[in-house]
Amino acid sequence: MASSDLSMILPRVLIVSRRTLRKNKFVDFVGEYHLDLIVSYGAVPVIVPRVSGVHMLLDSFEPIHGVLLCEGEDIDPSHYESELSGFSTQELEEIRELHASDTAIDREKDTIELRLAKLCLERNIPYLGICRGSQVLNVACGGTLYQDVEKELSKMKGNLQRVVHMNYENYDGHRHLVKVLEETPLHDWFRDSLEENRMEIMVNSYHHQGVKKLAQRFVPMAFAPDGLIEGFYDPDAYNPEEGKFIMGLQFHPERMRNPDTDDFDYPGCRSAYEEFVKAVIAYEKKLSSSARTPKSVTFNQEMEKKRKVLVRSFSIARNMYSSGGGKVSGQESDLQVGAEFLEANTALSLQQEKRLKQMGATVRNASSYIQRLKKNEERERVARNIMGKMSIEQLSELNSFYHLMGQICSEALEKKLHDLVLVNEEITE
């Protein structure tokens, strides 16, 4: 099988890039460890560039079978709380100086990733969040973050339980202790590496923020000695074999490797990616299966009557078209039913139009249809005028809402058209 053929059939995992400055130009990048693990377990990574306006184009990245979010700057605190954890101006300045590379908020990346996270939650698309990606997931569900873990937790618990969560001098080699909770996926993955009565592993981390209030739907999987949540998941959305996987890890399992041999510190380090991709593959199969097998639609007596009237209207129109406008085999009111249906459904896909034409849905001398189009033009002019005064955020939310409504309408129409085609075939036979 050619590599191009293979890439066409593999499920797709979206990963948002991070922006950095190189030679006075912005460069987008994603850590190769993430990409390598995704590919090795049977999925293809699709990089979503952190470019202005991309949050308006996420529909273009469909189909989406999984989302992996990882590195990046601090999330804009306006997404989860209005006050900056009671820090003084001096403390905030100290944090910015110490973590200069992370405190430069990237609002475009925030918007892209929060929308993808919410999309996964709405559709049950498999989601794995590493480091910042876990924070995005928590915020998307209503949770909050520590503005600076070290400063806030030291105020609460003092320095006795202080944990170094990032080491600028030893990026990949830094490790700190976490305690794994039993009966969680993390416990299953690292079970063979846990000493008896000591549910602890050493993990790599690189962050100065973290989960403060965990969103209600999630359950913790691990804690650092200072009490910081190092991993969480949604138990109601975790079953990789069935395509379910919603999880956040604050630490970096992909970087827990021996620098000389590239072997992982623990066999369980790979499991986060292995189980995630397993869920991605199962989700893609489920999605493909539902697309290939249209579900039958059952109408009540009233709807059945309307359906038969509509089929008759299209049949009359087809006969008129075939005979070149000869004698009408029915009443004018019969034709009006089909015309009204077409006028009420002007935005049809090519597949939907083809199915309608198979049933004789042909518009001839449709003056009322033209009048309706003129009304639509006026409505469009007014709508454009109103939208021109709206903010980018308002337009983004409006676009997302109508996209969702369009999907629902399209699915409902597809079901109805499928049933109409079957009935029409029975009539012609």
N, C-alpha and C positions, 0 to 999 in steps of 0.2 A: 504494500500500500504506500502510495506517495505521501510525503510529509504534508503536502497541501491538503490531501484528502483527509488525513488524520486530524488536522487542525479544524476541519469543518465539522467533524462529528464529536469532538471533545466538548464537554460543558464549559461554560465561560464564567470566570471569576473576575469581578471588577476590583481594581486596586487603584486608589487615588494617589497621584504622585505628590511629592513635596518639592517646594521651590527653594533654590539656593542661588547665591550670586557667585558667578565665576567669570573672571576676566571682564568685569563690568557688564555682564549679561546674565539674565536669569536662565537657570537650567533646571529642568524637572527631573526628579530621580525617584527610584524605588529600590530599597535594599534587595540585593540579588538573592540573599538567603530565602526570602519569602517566595520569590519567583521560582527558584530551583525546587523548593519543596512542593509547591502547587503543581508544577509540571511532573515531578517524579511520581506523584500519586494519581495522575490521570486527568488533570484539568488544564485548561489554557488560561493564563492570566491576561486580562485586557486592561491596559493602563489608561485610566481617566486622567488627562492632563489638568493640572491646576492652572487653568487659564481663565481670564475674566469672561463671564457669560456661559461657561460650560454647565453651570447649574440649571440653565434654561434648556439644555440640549440632552439631558439624561435619557430621554426617550430614544435617542439615536443609538444608545448602547444596548438596547434590547436585542435578543433575549438575555436576561440576567439570571444566572443559575446560582450565583453565590457572590458575596461581597467580603473582601478582606481589607480592613483598614488598619494602618500601622502608624508609622512615624509622622511627626509634625509639631507645630508650635502649640502654645497654650490656646485653649478654646476661649473665645470671647466670653467673659463672665456674665454679660447681659443675657446669655442664653439660659442661665440657671439661677442667678441671684443678682440683686441690684447693688448690694454692699460688698466691698472687698474684704470680707472677713475681719473687719475692725482694725486693719493695719493703718498705721500712721503714714504720712507722706514720706517720712524718712525710711521706714521699713519697706515700703513699696519700691523706693529708689534702690535700696540695697538688693532687693530681689531681682530687679531689672539688671543691675550691674553684674550680679553673680551668675545669672542665667540669661545673658544677653541674646543667645542664639535661639532661645525658646520663648521668650516673653514678647517677641514681636508678633502680635496677633495677625493671623491671616484670615480675614472674614470670608473671602471667596472659598477657601478650602473648608471653612466651617460650614458654609451653606451647602456645598456639594456633599460633604460627608454626612451631615445631619439629615439631608433629604434621602440619601441612600439608606441610612440606618432606619429611618421611618418607613421607607419603602419595604425593606426586609421585614420589619415588624408587621406591616399591613398584609403582606403576601406570604409570610412565613418562609421567605427566602433565607437559606443558610447564611449566617453572619459570624465571622470571627474577628474580634477586635484585639489587637496587640498594643499595649502601652497606650498611646493617645486614642487608638481605636476603641479600647475598653471604656475610656472616659466619654467618648462620643456616644457610645451605646447607652451609657448610664444617663447622660444629659438628655438624650432623645426620648427617654422614658420618664423624665421628670426628676431624676436624681441630681445631686449637687457635687461639687469638687472642692478640695482644699486648694486655696490659692497658692500656698507653699507648705508642703508637708512638714518640712523640718521646723519651720517657725511656729506653725499652728499646733502641731502635736507636742512640741517641747513646752509650749505654754500650758497645755492640758496635762501632760504626764511627766514633765521635767526631763532631765537628760539621762536618767537611769535606764530608760528603755529606748534610747535614741538609736535609730537605724540609719545608716548611710544608704540612700536610695540611688545615688548617682556619684560617680567618681570620674571627674574630668581627666585624671591622670591615667586611668586604667579602664577605658571604655568597655572593652570586651571581656577583660579578665575579672572585673568586679563581681563579687557574689555577696549575697546576704541571706539569712535564714528566713524561711517561711514555714508555717505549720499548715499541713494539709488536713482538711476535714473529711471524715469518713463518709461513705455512701454518696460520693460525688464523682463526676467523671475524672477529675484530677486525681482522686484516690485510686480509681481503676487504672489509670495510665501509669502511675508511679508506684503501684503496689509492691512490685518486686524490689524496689530501691529503698523502701521505707524500713527502718529498723523497728524491731518489736517494741511497742510502747513509746516510740518516738516518731511521730508522724511529721517528720521534718525533711526538707530538702534545701539545698543551697541554689539560689536562682540569680540570674543576671538581670539587672534593671538599670534604667537610665531615665529618670524622671524627677521632677520637683513638685508635681501636682499629683493628685490621686482622688479616689472616690471618698467623699465625705458622707453624704447620705445616699445609701444604695436605693435605687428605684424599687418600688414595692414588688414588682413581678419577679425580681431576681433573688437568688440564694447564694450566699458566699461559698467559696470552695477552699480559700486559703487566706491566712492572715500573716502579716509581718509581726515581729515582737512588739512593735509600737502600736499595734492595733489596726494598721492600714490594711484594707481589703486588697489582696493580691490576685484574686480570681473570683469570678461569679458566673452564673448561668441561669437560664430560664428552664426549670425542670419540666414545665408543660410544653416546651418547644425543643426538647432534646431527645432525639431518636435518629441517629445517623442513617440507619437502615431504611427509615421511612422518609428521609429527606429533611429532617428537623435538626437544627443546630443554631442556637443563639447563645453566644458566649463572649466574655471579655476576660483577658489576661493582662494584668499590669506588668508582669515580668516578660522577659524575652526568651522563650524556649529555643528559638531558632539560632540564638547566639551562644547557647550554652554548649560550647565545643572545645575540644583540645586543640590549641593553635598549631600543634605539630602534626597531628594525625587527622584532624577534622572530625574525630569521633565525638559523639554527643556525651555530655556528662552522665546522662541517664537514658536508658532506652525509651522512657516515656516522653522525652522531649519531642520526638517525632509525632507522637500520637495526636497532638492538637491538630496538626495539619492533615494527618492521615484520616482522622475521623471527620474533620471538616470537609475534605474532598469527597469522602464516602457519602456524606449527606448531600453534597453538591451534585454528585452523579445520580443519586436516587431522586433528587428533586427534578433534575433535567428529564429523567425517564418518566416521572409522573406527569410532568408538564407536556411532554411529547405524546404520551398516551392519551391524555384528556383532549389534546388537539386533534388526534387522529380519530377519536371515537366520539362523535357528537351524541349528547344525551337526548333521549326521546322526550318530547314535550307533550304533556297531557292537558287538553283543553276542557273546560267545563262546557255545558250545553250552549250557553250564549256565545262563547268564543268560537265554538265549532261552527255555529251558524254564520258568524261573521267571516270565518275562514272560507267557507264554501261560497259565500257571496263574492269575496275578493277573487277567488280562483275563477269564478264564472266571468267576472269583469275582465280579467286578463285574457281569458279564452276568447271572448267577444272581440277584444282589441286585436288579438293575434289574427283572427279570421278576417277582420276588416283590413288589416295591413297586408295580409297574403292576397286578398282579392282586389287590392288596389282601391279600396274605398267604396266597394259595392254595397249591396243591401245589408243593413244592420240586422243581425240575428238576435235581437233583443231590444230592450227599452233603453232610452238615453240615460235614465237614472242608473242602469246597471254599469254603464261606462264611468259614471261620475264617481262611483265607489273606488275604482282603481286609480282614477286621476287624483282623488283626494289623498289616497295612500302615498302615491309618488310625490305629491307636493309636500307632504308632511315629512318625507324622508329624502331630502335633497343630497345629503352628504353620505353617499354610499360608496363602499369599496368596489374595486373592479370585480371581485368575486361575487359580491352581492348583486351588482348590476347584471352580471352574466346569468345568474340564477333567475333574476326577475325576467330577463329577456326570453329565457327558456319557457317561461309561463305566459309569454305574450304581453309583457308589460311595456307597450310601445306608446309613446305620447305623440298624438297627431292633432294639429290645430288647437293646441292647448292654450287658449287665450287666458283662461283663469290661472294657469301655471305661470305664464309670463307676468301677469299682474302680481302674483305672489313673489316672484323674483324681484320685481321693482320695489315691493315693500321691504324685502330683505336687504336690498341695496341701501334704502333709507335707514334701516335699523343698523346696518354695518357702519354707515357714516356717523351716526350718533354714538355708536359703541366706540369707534376709533377716537372720537373727540373726548369721550369720558376717560378712556384708557390712557390717552396722551397726558392726562393730568395725574395719573396714578404713579406711585413710587415703584422702584424695581422690585422691592420685597412684596408689595401688594400684587403686582403683575405676576410674579413668580407663584404666589399662593393661588391666584386665580387660575393660572395655567395648569397647575397640578390638579386643582379641583375639577376643571372641565375635562382634563385628560382621563381622570378616573371615571367621570360620568360617561364620557365617550366610550370607554372600554365596556362599561356595564350595558349601555345601549346597544353597542355592536354585538355583544354576546347574546343579548336577548333577541335581537333581530336575526342573527345567524340561526338561532334555534327555530324561530318561526319560519324563516325561509326554507330551512332544511325540511321541515314538515310539509310545507306547501309544495315543494318539488316532488316529494313522495306521493302526495295526493294527486297532483297533476299527472304524474306518470300512470297512476292507477286509472284516471279518467280516460286518458288517450289510449290505454290498452283495451 
